[in-house]
Amino acid sequence: MTMKKEINRRKLENMICDFLKTQATCVIATCSDSIPRASTVEFFPIALTIYIITEGGRKVENIKKNPRVSIALSAPFTGWESLKGLQMSGTAEIGRKGSGIFEEGIKAYKKRKDLKKVLMPDFMNVLKIIPVEIDYIDAELEKKGYEIRQTISFL
């Protein structure tokens, strides 16, 4: 059995950032009162922080009660050699219009959409997901001598 090479943390974080830029949607899982909720949403990354713009709903109500969330996203699967995705555990913060979080989220939105300005209705929320741990899976890593699954902890 051969030993797998170690990936430099900065290199791994850059690989994850690059992957996030290639994907438009993720599934965010929230939970309160022992009732889980998973919602497919569009997201806007700045480095490893995820921003989601939402009208509200059950996910926002759940986050108000329990800010711990999980996010999953994956590249299109065409076979095991194409396996690529991540699962992020994190803490969610809610920003309303006029807050710093809201402005950060709008900045991320404008950057991804390549917009100079955007008007957002007052009732919208921005969710800021700060990672606690990221599990990244990429079949290409194994071909390069690394473990297919890589974990980054921010604790």
Sequence and secondary structure as in RCSB ss.txt:
>XXXX:A:sequence
MTMKKEINRRKLENMICDFLKTQATCVIATCSDSIPRASTVEFFPIALTIYIITEGGRKVENIKKNPRVSIALSA
PFTGWESLKGLQMSGTAEIGRKGSGIFEEGIKAYKKRKDLKKVLMPDFMNVLKIIPVEIDYIDAELEKKGYEIRQ
TISFL
>XXXX:A:secstr
    B   HHHHHHHHHHHHHH  EEEEEEEETTEEEEEEEE EEETTEEEEEE  SHHHHHHHH  EEEEEEE 
  SSGGG EEEEEEEEEEEEETTSHHHHHHHHHHHHHHT S     TT EEEEEEEEEEEEEEHHHHHTTB SEE
EEE  
